């Protein structure tokens, strides 16, 4: 999977701007398994660090996506045949 992060001058006025209007600040190519694993691990780390309540207090508008993380973990472990341990 190709991943690219672009920087734009203003998130309000640049919300729907094409990538070409931003500055490429990072890019990488990873397998679906590697990317899935990294995303699951990062989300679990955020949940461990802040908990659901702490996340809600920091993010305010949205609760931690517990159901989405659970589904992503299931898809990653089963679909990518990841043998590494993931928290439940």
C-alpha positions as CSV (number, residue, x, y, z in Angstrom):
1,X,0.0,0.0,0.0
2,X,1.3,3.5,-0.9
3,X,0.9,6.0,1.9
4,X,1.5,9.7,1.5
5,X,1.1,12.6,4.0
6,X,0.7,16.1,2.6
7,X,0.8,19.4,4.5
8,X,-1.6,22.1,3.6
9,X,-1.5,25.8,4.7
10,X,-4.9,25.8,6.3
11,X,-7.1,22.8,7.2
12,X,-10.3,24.8,6.9
13,X,-9.7,26.2,3.4
14,X,-7.7,23.2,2.1
15,X,-10.1,20.5,3.3
16,X,-11.0,19.2,-0.2
17,X,-7.9,20.5,-2.0
18,X,-6.1,18.0,-4.3
19,X,-2.9,16.5,-3.1
20,X,-0.9,18.5,-5.6
21,X,-1.8,21.7,-3.7
22,X,-0.1,20.4,-0.6
23,X,3.6,19.7,0.2
24,X,4.5,16.0,0.4
25,X,6.1,15.6,3.8
26,X,6.3,11.8,4.1
27,X,5.6,8.7,2.0
28,X,6.1,5.0,2.3
29,X,5.1,1.7,0.7
30,X,4.0,-1.2,3.0
31,X,2.2,-4.5,2.7
32,X,-1.4,-4.6,4.0
33,X,-0.2,-6.8,6.8
34,X,2.5,-4.3,7.9
35,X,0.1,-1.3,7.7
36,X,-2.7,-3.2,9.4
37,X,-0.4,-4.3,12.2
38,X,1.0,-0.8,12.7
39,X,-2.5,0.8,12.8
40,X,-3.9,-1.8,15.3
41,X,-0.8,-1.4,17.6
42,X,-1.0,2.4,17.5
43,X,-4.8,2.5,18.3
44,X,-4.3,0.0,21.1
45,X,-1.5,2.1,22.5
46,X,-3.7,5.2,22.5
47,X,-6.5,3.3,24.3
48,X,-4.0,2.0,26.9
49,X,-2.5,5.4,27.5
50,X,-5.7,7.4,27.8
51,X,-8.6,5.0,28.3
52,X,-12.0,5.6,26.8
53,X,-12.8,8.4,29.2
54,X,-9.4,10.1,28.7
55,X,-9.7,9.9,25.0
56,X,-13.2,11.5,25.0
57,X,-11.9,14.3,27.3
58,X,-9.1,15.1,24.9
59,X,-10.9,14.6,21.6
60,X,-14.3,16.0,22.9
61,X,-16.4,15.5,19.8
62,X,-15.9,11.8,19.4
63,X,-15.5,8.8,21.6
64,X,-12.7,6.3,21.1
65,X,-13.8,4.0,18.2
66,X,-13.8,0.7,20.3
67,X,-16.0,-1.2,17.9
68,X,-14.0,-0.1,14.8
69,X,-10.7,-1.2,16.6
70,X,-12.2,-4.5,17.4
71,X,-13.3,-5.1,13.8
72,X,-9.9,-3.9,12.4
73,X,-8.1,-6.3,14.8
74,X,-10.4,-9.2,13.7
75,X,-9.8,-8.4,10.0
76,X,-6.1,-8.0,10.5
77,X,-5.6,-11.2,12.5
78,X,-7.8,-13.3,10.3
79,X,-7.4,-11.7,6.8
80,X,-3.7,-11.0,7.1
81,X,-3.0,-14.2,9.1
82,X,-1.0,-12.2,11.6
83,X,0.6,-14.5,14.1
84,X,1.6,-11.7,16.5
85,X,-0.3,-11.2,19.7
86,X,-2.9,-8.4,19.8
87,X,-4.8,-7.2,22.8
88,X,-8.5,-8.0,23.0
